[in-house]
Amino acid sequence: MTAADARARIQERFGVDAVADGGLGVTLPRDRWQEFARFAHDELGCRYFNWLSAVDWQDQGLEVLCRLENLDAPLVVAMRTRLPAGQTRCPSLTSLYRGANWMERECYDMFGIVFEGHPDLRRILLSDDWEGYPLRKDYAVDTPLAPYR
């Protein structure tokens, strides 16, 4: 499948334009996050979960991003969804991509994003008693913290 074919199928199915920039970039509402990931997996052949991360846009909320690839085509799809200010919940992709497991845990640990449906959502980098989320803009960097053990 070519990127142009994938772009047309995305437009037809989801009504959003997939921006071509070395791959396809798609911005989706949160409630269509899992649906699009399943579509990319089953219909576009994107079975390789490359990475997942987040961005804190302060007053505008958090944004979750991930990159899926069809290694046979080759086709790259970058997904993103915006969580409104004060919202920290996003559907998990672990049921489709096992590789999402640790990356979603890392996003939870660093940004406080709760991935609904994740099988083992707990801190992965910081201790269980750590307070706050270090990659959020509202994290107090001048707070004295216990040394890492």
Backbone bond lengths (Angstrom), bond angles and torsions (degrees), N, CA, C in turn:
res aa  C-N    CA-C-N  psi(-1)  N-CA   C-N-CA  omega(-1)  CA-C   N-CA-C  phi
1 M - - - 1.452 - - 1.523 108.98 -
2 T 1.300 115.76 133.38 1.460 120.25 178.66 1.527 110.01 -86.24
3 A 1.312 115.50 164.04 1.464 120.54 178.36 1.525 110.51 -63.34
4 A 1.339 117.60 -35.51 1.468 121.10 179.27 1.530 110.58 -65.70
5 D 1.342 117.35 -40.89 1.471 120.96 177.09 1.523 110.58 -64.05
6 A 1.324 116.00 -44.61 1.461 120.63 179.53 1.519 110.85 -62.71
7 R 1.296 116.34 -41.37 1.473 120.92 179.78 1.525 110.77 -61.05
8 A 1.333 116.98 -43.52 1.468 121.49 178.88 1.530 110.99 -64.66
9 R 1.327 117.41 -41.02 1.467 120.76 179.62 1.526 111.55 -66.81
10 I 1.324 116.47 -37.72 1.468 120.35 177.47 1.522 110.30 -65.03
11 Q 1.321 116.61 -44.49 1.475 121.37 179.01 1.525 110.38 -60.78
12 E 1.319 116.08 -44.28 1.464 121.06 -177.94 1.527 111.44 -66.42
13 R 1.327 117.31 -44.34 1.461 121.25 -173.97 1.525 113.79 -80.82
14 F 1.331 117.10 -39.06 1.462 120.44 -172.66 1.525 114.00 -111.48
15 G 1.322 117.28 -11.27 1.459 120.13 178.87 1.508 114.06 69.53
16 V 1.340 117.40 20.48 1.458 121.61 176.72 1.517 108.31 -120.46
17 D 1.311 115.30 149.12 1.452 119.88 179.03 1.521 108.95 -85.88
18 A 1.309 116.01 131.92 1.460 121.10 175.92 1.521 107.53 -92.83
19 V 1.299 116.52 110.76 1.455 122.27 -177.21 1.530 108.73 -72.48
20 A 1.326 116.42 127.18 1.469 121.03 179.85 1.520 109.08 -90.92
21 D 1.329 115.59 118.77 1.463 121.06 178.35 1.524 107.85 -153.92
22 G 1.320 116.30 73.12 1.452 120.68 -175.01 1.515 111.84 76.68
23 G 1.278 117.28 3.49 1.463 126.39 -178.67 1.512 105.68 173.45
24 L 1.296 117.26 -163.13 1.461 120.77 177.81 1.516 109.35 -114.56
25 G 1.308 117.13 128.22 1.459 122.40 177.44 1.512 109.62 -108.88
26 V 1.326 116.95 127.39 1.458 122.28 -176.09 1.519 109.72 -127.10
27 T 1.322 116.58 126.79 1.460 121.92 174.84 1.515 107.66 -104.56
28 L 1.324 115.87 124.72 1.460 122.25 -173.73 1.517 111.33 -124.87
29 P 1.344 116.36 154.12 1.464 118.13 168.96 1.527 109.07 -70.39
30 R 1.314 116.56 152.93 1.463 122.13 -177.17 1.533 112.42 -55.07
31 D 1.307 117.80 -37.77 1.465 120.39 -176.31 1.534 113.33 -72.66
32 R 1.328 118.54 -7.31 1.469 121.46 177.28 1.526 112.21 -112.01
33 W 1.331 117.23 7.24 1.463 123.91 -177.20 1.537 111.57 -58.03
34 Q 1.334 116.49 -54.68 1.460 120.42 -179.77 1.522 111.72 -67.68
35 E 1.300 116.72 -39.66 1.470 120.85 179.99 1.526 110.62 -59.16
36 F 1.339 116.07 -44.03 1.454 118.65 179.97 1.527 111.32 -68.36
37 A 1.324 117.13 -39.02 1.469 120.20 178.89 1.527 110.23 -61.46
38 R 1.331 117.56 -40.43 1.471 120.99 177.35 1.527 110.13 -64.83
39 F 1.321 116.58 -42.71 1.469 121.42 177.09 1.530 110.42 -59.38
40 A 1.336 116.93 -46.22 1.462 121.10 179.88 1.528 110.47 -63.17
41 H 1.321 116.84 -39.33 1.464 121.36 -179.59 1.530 110.78 -68.96
42 D 1.334 116.49 -52.65 1.464 120.78 -171.96 1.520 113.74 -80.80
43 E 1.324 117.41 -41.15 1.464 119.66 -172.22 1.527 114.42 -101.33
44 L 1.322 117.09 -28.23 1.460 119.09 178.29 1.529 112.04 -98.69
45 G 1.324 116.74 -8.30 1.462 120.74 178.28 1.512 114.58 76.15
46 C 1.327 117.40 18.71 1.472 121.28 -179.89 1.524 108.37 -82.90
47 R 1.310 116.30 87.48 1.457 121.34 -176.32 1.523 112.97 -101.71
48 Y 1.314 117.01 -3.14 1.466 121.02 179.06 1.521 109.14 -103.39
49 F 1.327 116.10 117.97 1.460 122.92 177.72 1.517 107.07 -91.12
50 N 1.322 117.09 107.37 1.458 121.00 -173.51 1.530 112.37 -80.98
51 W 1.333 117.96 -55.59 1.461 120.59 -179.48 1.520 110.90 -161.24
52 L 1.330 114.44 164.02 1.462 122.59 174.95 1.522 107.17 -143.83
53 S 1.322 115.88 138.65 1.459 120.73 177.13 1.523 109.14 -153.58
54 A 1.310 116.34 -173.53 1.459 121.22 -179.58 1.522 109.78 -143.44
55 V 1.324 114.75 164.27 1.464 122.54 176.07 1.523 106.97 -134.09
56 D 1.309 116.68 135.93 1.461 121.76 175.56 1.531 107.65 -97.68
57 W 1.321 116.63 112.78 1.470 122.19 179.36 1.519 110.96 -97.04
58 Q 1.309 117.66 28.22 1.464 126.15 179.70 1.521 111.87 52.94
59 D 1.318 118.36 -110.12 1.465 122.28 -174.60 1.518 113.18 -67.67
60 Q 1.327 117.67 -17.38 1.464 121.03 -177.51 1.523 112.73 -93.44
61 G 1.312 117.98 -0.65 1.455 121.74 176.51 1.513 113.26 96.76
62 L 1.317 114.32 -172.13 1.460 122.33 -178.95 1.529 109.60 -98.37
63 E 1.323 115.41 153.41 1.456 121.17 176.60 1.525 107.47 -127.87
64 V 1.332 116.52 131.29 1.454 122.43 177.94 1.516 107.48 -104.59
65 L 1.339 116.46 132.97 1.461 121.86 -178.77 1.516 109.22 -128.26
66 C 1.329 116.46 146.51 1.457 119.57 172.20 1.520 109.68 -150.46
67 R 1.310 114.78 159.43 1.467 121.70 -177.86 1.523 108.69 -123.86
68 L 1.327 115.57 125.43 1.460 123.49 178.48 1.517 108.30 -117.25
69 E 1.323 116.71 146.46 1.462 119.11 -177.57 1.522 112.25 -136.35
70 N 1.328 114.27 144.00 1.459 122.64 167.31 1.518 104.78 -102.28
71 L 1.307 116.85 106.07 1.461 120.98 -174.54 1.527 112.58 -75.51
72 D 1.326 117.40 -14.42 1.466 120.68 179.26 1.521 112.59 -86.52
73 A 1.325 117.98 -28.65 1.473 121.35 -171.83 1.524 115.90 -73.28
74 P 1.253 128.34 -48.83 1.470 130.68 -20.30 1.531 110.67 -75.59
75 L 1.311 114.34 143.37 1.458 121.02 -179.02 1.526 108.03 -142.37
76 V 1.328 116.86 132.72 1.464 122.99 178.95 1.523 108.03 -118.80
77 V 1.326 116.45 130.73 1.455 121.92 177.08 1.522 108.59 -125.05
78 A 1.314 116.25 121.67 1.466 122.12 175.78 1.522 107.89 -103.53
79 M 1.327 115.81 119.84 1.465 121.63 179.58 1.516 109.03 -102.83
80 R 1.324 115.74 146.77 1.462 120.11 173.58 1.515 108.99 -147.62
81 T 1.323 114.37 147.67 1.452 120.63 174.44 1.517 108.42 -142.18
82 R 1.296 116.49 144.55 1.463 122.41 -178.84 1.519 108.79 -101.83
83 L 1.328 115.84 129.94 1.458 121.93 173.21 1.515 106.63 -99.34
84 P 1.326 118.38 122.70 1.467 120.03 -177.74 1.527 111.89 -58.53
85 A 1.312 116.34 159.75 1.470 122.04 179.28 1.524 109.35 -52.63
86 G 1.316 116.19 132.63 1.456 121.56 -179.34 1.523 113.59 86.52
87 Q 1.295 118.26 -11.86 1.466 122.95 -179.92 1.528 109.01 -96.80
88 T 1.311 117.88 131.13 1.462 120.56 -178.92 1.523 112.06 -131.45
89 R 1.320 118.82 22.03 1.458 121.41 -177.52 1.529 110.58 -112.41
90 C 1.340 114.96 136.07 1.458 121.96 179.69 1.529 107.68 -144.19
91 P 1.317 118.84 140.93 1.468 119.76 177.41 1.537 111.28 -64.01
92 S 1.314 115.59 143.34 1.463 121.43 179.81 1.527 110.63 -80.94
93 L 1.325 115.67 149.71 1.467 121.59 176.54 1.528 111.53 -106.82
94 T 1.332 117.67 9.24 1.462 120.27 -175.86 1.521 113.28 -66.96
95 S 1.322 118.58 -23.75 1.470 119.60 178.34 1.528 111.08 -70.41
96 L 1.317 117.40 -23.81 1.471 122.05 178.21 1.520 112.28 -97.86
97 Y 1.318 116.15 -39.82 1.459 121.92 -174.46 1.527 109.54 -127.50
98 R 1.313 117.23 111.57 1.468 119.99 177.69 1.518 111.07 -61.95
99 G 1.327 117.15 -29.33 1.462 121.28 -179.82 1.515 113.58 -66.02
100 A 1.323 117.65 -14.58 1.464 120.83 178.91 1.521 111.96 -75.58
101 N 1.312 117.68 -17.82 1.455 122.42 -173.31 1.527 112.56 -53.55
102 W 1.306 118.14 -63.83 1.463 120.69 -175.63 1.517 111.79 -70.22
103 M 1.311 118.34 -31.72 1.469 119.84 179.87 1.525 111.35 -69.30
104 E 1.333 117.19 -37.41 1.464 119.47 174.96 1.526 110.46 -67.96
105 R 1.316 117.58 -36.89 1.464 119.96 176.49 1.524 110.86 -63.90
106 E 1.324 116.60 -39.72 1.461 120.27 177.99 1.531 110.52 -64.31
107 C 1.336 117.01 -42.45 1.475 121.00 177.73 1.528 110.95 -63.05
108 Y 1.313 116.07 -38.25 1.460 119.86 176.04 1.528 110.12 -63.50
109 D 1.318 115.89 -45.18 1.459 121.69 -177.47 1.528 112.29 -64.96
110 M 1.302 117.70 -41.73 1.464 122.12 -173.66 1.532 114.11 -90.83
111 F 1.359 117.20 -31.28 1.463 120.73 -175.56 1.536 113.77 -116.98
112 G 1.334 117.77 -14.64 1.463 120.28 -178.29 1.513 113.81 79.74
113 I 1.319 118.01 19.32 1.473 121.07 178.37 1.519 108.26 -81.30
114 V 1.323 115.99 125.15 1.460 122.17 -179.82 1.525 107.84 -93.27
115 F 1.319 116.07 115.66 1.462 120.95 179.95 1.523 108.79 -91.18
116 E 1.326 115.31 105.22 1.463 122.09 -176.33 1.522 110.19 -66.28
117 G 1.335 115.63 128.11 1.454 121.05 179.74 1.523 113.44 92.85
118 H 1.328 117.49 1.23 1.463 120.43 178.17 1.530 108.94 -69.74
119 P 1.332 118.67 135.72 1.465 119.99 -174.81 1.528 115.26 -73.84
120 D 1.327 119.25 -18.56 1.464 120.69 -175.33 1.529 109.99 -153.88
121 L 1.306 116.61 60.34 1.462 120.49 -175.29 1.531 110.44 -80.96
122 R 1.321 115.23 100.77 1.466 122.18 176.94 1.520 107.21 -149.69
123 R 1.305 115.99 167.51 1.461 120.04 -178.67 1.522 110.74 -59.84
124 I 1.334 114.62 144.43 1.462 120.08 -178.90 1.529 112.20 -121.46
125 L 1.318 118.04 -26.95 1.462 122.07 -177.85 1.522 112.97 -107.28
126 L 1.324 116.87 -34.03 1.463 121.74 -175.57 1.522 110.20 -109.16
127 S 1.310 116.39 161.76 1.467 120.40 179.96 1.526 110.27 -68.81
128 D 1.319 115.89 157.61 1.464 121.41 -177.08 1.524 112.96 -61.67
129 D 1.322 117.74 -26.36 1.463 120.40 -178.16 1.540 112.95 -91.60
130 W 1.308 117.60 6.75 1.473 121.53 179.68 1.522 109.19 -65.90
131 E 1.314 116.11 137.76 1.461 120.58 179.96 1.518 110.01 -105.29
132 G 1.306 116.59 130.92 1.454 122.08 176.78 1.521 112.95 90.34
133 Y 1.332 113.53 -178.44 1.458 122.14 -176.09 1.527 108.03 -130.19
134 P 1.332 118.11 104.67 1.465 123.14 -168.18 1.530 117.19 -59.12
135 L 1.315 119.86 -24.79 1.462 119.19 -178.84 1.525 113.80 -94.57
136 R 1.322 116.36 5.22 1.464 119.41 175.32 1.514 108.57 -84.35
137 K 1.315 115.82 147.93 1.472 121.20 -178.10 1.523 112.29 -66.30
138 D 1.331 118.01 -24.09 1.462 120.03 -178.25 1.535 112.14 -89.51
139 Y 1.311 118.56 6.63 1.462 121.75 179.71 1.526 109.27 -75.29
140 A 1.327 116.44 128.26 1.467 121.67 -178.75 1.523 109.12 -78.49
141 V 1.317 116.59 109.14 1.465 120.56 -177.03 1.527 112.71 -80.21
142 D 1.316 117.74 -14.33 1.465 119.64 -178.73 1.530 112.77 -95.69
143 T 1.340 117.55 9.58 1.452 121.44 178.76 1.526 109.78 -77.90
144 P 1.342 117.81 129.86 1.476 117.82 178.26 1.528 109.82 -68.91
145 L 1.306 115.60 128.40 1.465 120.99 -179.04 1.517 109.05 -116.68
146 A 1.321 115.09 151.46 1.454 120.00 175.89 1.524 109.24 -64.43
147 P 1.324 118.01 143.17 1.471 119.39 179.76 1.509 111.72 -62.90
148 Y 1.297 115.96 150.72 1.461 121.01 178.98 1.525 109.41 -68.04
149 R 1.308 116.84 137.76 1.474 120.67 179.93 1.495 109.81 -110.34
